[in-house]
Amino acid sequence: MSKIDELKADIERLPSEEFAGLFHWLSEREWESWDREIEADSQAGRLDFLVREAHEEKAKGILKEM
């Protein structure tokens, strides 16, 4: 049995409250990873096209308020 299969089996046996805590922890880790990726993409200029698009839409008068 692989380590992942063992972990899955252990997770299946968790009480509801502990499962919820694990799920919350995993979700937070995923969001933190996503935040780091977005920050790195932004610093590398890979998101600059979004700023350009917004400026172009504003110049054309089609930028929507949020």
Backbone as a chain_set.jsonl record, in Angstrom:
{"seq": "MSKIDELKADIERLPSEEFAGLFHWLSEREWESWDREIEADSQAGRLDFLVREAHEEKAKGILKEM", "coords": {"N": [[0.855, -1.182, 0.0], [0.578, 2.195, -0.864], [1.968, 5.281, 0.442], [0.182, 7.371, 0.088], [-2.231, 5.999, -0.201], [-2.385, 4.942, 2.373], [-2.625, 7.301, 3.854], [-5.079, 8.234, 2.862], [-6.799, 6.229, 3.82], [-6.465, 6.621, 6.567], [-7.516, 9.198, 6.801], [-10.163, 8.733, 6.106], [-11.039, 7.509, 8.407], [-11.149, 9.474, 10.285], [-12.757, 11.412, 12.869], [-15.607, 13.569, 12.39], [-15.143, 16.294, 13.193], [-12.337, 16.441, 13.261], [-11.761, 15.818, 10.616], [-12.891, 18.052, 9.382], [-11.193, 20.02, 10.401], [-8.769, 19.233, 9.224], [-9.443, 19.526, 6.526], [-9.851, 22.298, 6.44], [-7.244, 23.198, 7.03], [-5.82, 22.146, 4.805], [-7.109, 23.555, 2.766], [-6.394, 26.208, 3.394], [-3.616, 26.034, 2.996], [-3.596, 25.597, 0.229], [-4.698, 28.017, -0.712], [-2.695, 29.78, 0.184], [-0.547, 28.911, -1.353], [-1.535, 29.518, -3.889], [-1.699, 32.312, -3.638], [1.058, 32.931, -3.424], [1.885, 32.129, -5.962], [0.452, 33.885, -7.645], [1.561, 36.311, -6.779], [4.25, 35.936, -7.567], [3.889, 35.716, -10.347], [2.895, 38.265, -10.868], [5.071, 39.904, -10.094], [6.877, 39.068, -12.004], [5.838, 40.128, -14.247], [3.935, 38.808, -15.697], [1.27, 39.308, -15.488], [0.777, 41.755, -16.448], [-0.645, 42.258, -18.76], [-3.286, 42.324, -17.971], [-3.579, 44.768, -16.661], [-3.049, 46.466, -18.793], [-5.25, 45.824, -20.441], [-7.348, 46.764, -18.826], [-6.79, 49.525, -18.773], [-7.123, 50.096, -21.488], [-9.854, 49.484, -21.83], [-10.936, 51.377, -20.126], [-10.188, 53.724, -21.417], [-11.763, 53.462, -23.683], [-14.173, 53.752, -22.587], [-15.614, 51.608, -21.676], [-15.132, 50.257, -19.365], [-16.245, 48.576, -16.577], [-17.743, 49.5, -13.492], [-17.111, 48.219, -10.229]], "CA": [[0.0, 0.0, 0.0], [1.371, 3.417, -0.949], [1.796, 6.259, 1.523], [-1.05, 8.123, -0.187], [-3.349, 5.119, 0.144], [-2.439, 4.89, 3.83], [-3.178, 8.581, 4.318], [-6.508, 8.248, 2.523], [-7.489, 5.348, 4.762], [-6.462, 7.305, 7.865], [-8.451, 10.327, 6.712], [-11.526, 8.173, 6.109], [-11.376, 7.11, 9.772], [-11.183, 10.638, 11.184], [-14.058, 11.952, 13.286], [-16.048, 14.718, 11.579], [-14.477, 17.541, 13.582], [-10.941, 16.381, 12.835], [-11.774, 15.902, 9.161], [-13.147, 19.457, 9.049], [-9.96, 20.752, 10.682], [-7.803, 18.878, 8.179], [-9.901, 20.158, 5.291], [-9.574, 23.732, 6.568], [-5.791, 23.35, 6.926], [-5.439, 21.916, 3.411], [-7.628, 24.682, 1.978], [-5.534, 27.363, 3.659], [-2.339, 25.783, 2.303], [-3.826, 25.784, -1.199], [-4.84, 29.455, -0.942], [-1.379, 30.399, 0.367], [0.226, 28.552, -2.537], [-2.098, 30.31, -4.979], [-1.262, 33.699, -3.408], [2.476, 33.028, -3.788], [1.977, 32.011, -7.419], [-0.02, 35.147, -8.22], [2.576, 37.321, -6.467], [5.403, 35.685, -8.438], [3.485, 36.071, -11.712], [2.795, 39.714, -10.92], [6.425, 40.47, -10.071], [7.563, 38.711, -13.247], [5.21, 40.85, -15.355], [3.031, 37.939, -16.455], [-0.107, 39.79, -15.358], [0.724, 43.128, -16.959], [-1.663, 42.359, -19.804], [-4.564, 42.659, -17.334], [-3.559, 46.217, -16.435], [-3.204, 47.087, -20.126], [-6.642, 45.654, -20.875], [-8.19, 47.662, -18.038], [-6.56, 50.889, -19.264], [-7.749, 50.197, -22.816], [-11.307, 49.539, -21.656], [-11.272, 52.664, -19.519], [-10.057, 54.722, -22.479], [-12.891, 53.289, -24.595], [-15.402, 54.018, -21.836], [-16.375, 50.373, -21.451], [-14.719, 49.648, -18.103], [-17.396, 48.51, -15.672], [-17.489, 49.717, -12.07], [-17.422, 47.037, -9.404]], "C": [[0.896, 1.24, 0.0], [1.071, 4.336, 0.234], [0.49, 7.03, 1.335], [-2.263, 7.275, 0.161], [-3.506, 5.002, 1.654], [-3.053, 6.162, 4.399], [-4.676, 8.663, 4.04], [-7.298, 7.411, 3.513], [-7.555, 6.0, 6.14], [-7.46, 8.453, 7.881], [-9.888, 9.837, 6.771], [-11.98, 7.827, 7.528], [-11.469, 8.292, 10.738], [-12.608, 10.977, 11.614], [-14.359, 13.23, 12.489], [-15.302, 16.003, 11.909], [-13.02, 17.56, 13.13], [-10.825, 16.444, 11.312], [-11.968, 17.354, 8.721], [-11.893, 20.292, 9.299], [-8.891, 20.483, 9.64], [-8.163, 19.552, 6.862], [-9.591, 21.652, 5.305], [-8.078, 23.992, 6.389], [-5.322, 23.171, 5.478], [-5.905, 23.067, 2.51], [-6.765, 25.922, 2.155], [-4.183, 27.221, 2.958], [-2.477, 26.039, 0.806], [-3.94, 27.267, -1.53], [-3.506, 30.177, -0.803], [-0.484, 30.122, -0.839], [-0.222, 29.386, -3.737], [-1.663, 31.773, -4.85], [0.203, 33.889, -3.802], [2.657, 32.969, -5.304], [1.544, 33.309, -8.104], [1.001, 36.249, -7.984], [3.79, 37.161, -7.379], [5.084, 36.063, -9.881], [3.416, 37.587, -11.876], [4.181, 40.357, -10.972], [7.187, 40.188, -11.362], [6.94, 39.393, -14.462], [4.225, 40.018, -16.15], [1.564, 38.358, -16.354], [-0.279, 41.211, -15.882], [-0.354, 43.309, -18.023], [-3.02, 42.726, -19.206], [-4.669, 44.163, -17.076], [-3.748, 46.938, -17.762], [-4.647, 46.995, -20.607], [-7.568, 46.611, -20.121], [-8.032, 49.105, -18.503], [-7.212, 51.088, -20.628], [-9.262, 50.303, -22.699], [-11.742, 50.858, -21.03], [-11.21, 53.76, -20.574], [-11.243, 54.654, -23.452], [-14.226, 53.569, -23.895], [-16.233, 52.766, -21.576], [-15.959, 49.633, -20.186], [-15.906, 49.708, -17.14], [-16.937, 48.739, -14.246], [-17.85, 48.449, -11.311], [-17.971, 47.492, -8.079]], "O": [[1.854, 1.323, 0.769], [0.064, 4.186, 0.926], [-0.22, 7.309, 2.301], [-3.221, 7.774, 0.752], [-4.626, 4.966, 2.163], [-3.887, 6.115, 5.303], [-5.447, 9.109, 4.89], [-8.35, 7.836, 3.99], [-8.589, 5.938, 6.806], [-8.167, 8.654, 8.868], [-10.734, 10.458, 7.416], [-13.177, 7.849, 7.817], [-11.835, 8.109, 11.899], [-13.549, 10.847, 10.831], [-13.446, 13.88, 11.981], [-14.874, 16.722, 11.006], [-12.527, 18.589, 12.668], [-9.896, 17.054, 10.782], [-11.297, 17.828, 7.804], [-11.564, 21.171, 8.504], [-8.185, 21.399, 9.218], [-7.296, 20.084, 6.169], [-9.126, 22.206, 4.309], [-7.693, 24.914, 5.669], [-4.517, 23.961, 4.985], [-5.184, 23.493, 1.609], [-6.444, 26.607, 1.184], [-3.67, 28.186, 2.392], [-1.59, 26.624, 0.185], [-3.354, 27.733, -2.507], [-3.21, 31.085, -1.58], [0.25, 31.002, -1.289], [0.6, 29.892, -4.5], [-1.298, 32.401, -5.844], [0.555, 34.884, -4.437], [3.491, 33.682, -5.86], [2.201, 33.773, -9.037], [1.28, 37.038, -8.886], [4.302, 38.148, -7.906], [5.914, 36.662, -10.564], [3.83, 38.127, -12.902], [4.433, 41.242, -11.79], [8.042, 40.976, -11.768], [7.444, 39.259, -15.577], [3.725, 40.474, -17.178], [0.713, 37.816, -17.06], [-1.356, 41.796, -15.769], [-0.911, 44.398, -18.167], [-3.826, 43.377, -19.871], [-5.734, 44.755, -17.254], [-4.509, 47.902, -17.852], [-5.202, 47.968, -21.117], [-8.471, 47.2, -20.716], [-9.018, 49.831, -18.618], [-7.791, 52.142, -20.89], [-9.886, 51.113, -23.384], [-12.798, 51.392, -21.369], [-12.081, 54.629, -20.621], [-11.672, 55.679, -23.98], [-15.275, 53.615, -24.537], [-17.426, 52.86, -21.287], [-16.389, 48.502, -19.961], [-16.492, 50.769, -16.925], [-15.888, 48.246, -13.83], [-18.759, 47.709, -11.689], [-18.3, 46.664, -7.229]]}, "num_chains": 1, "name": "protein.A"}
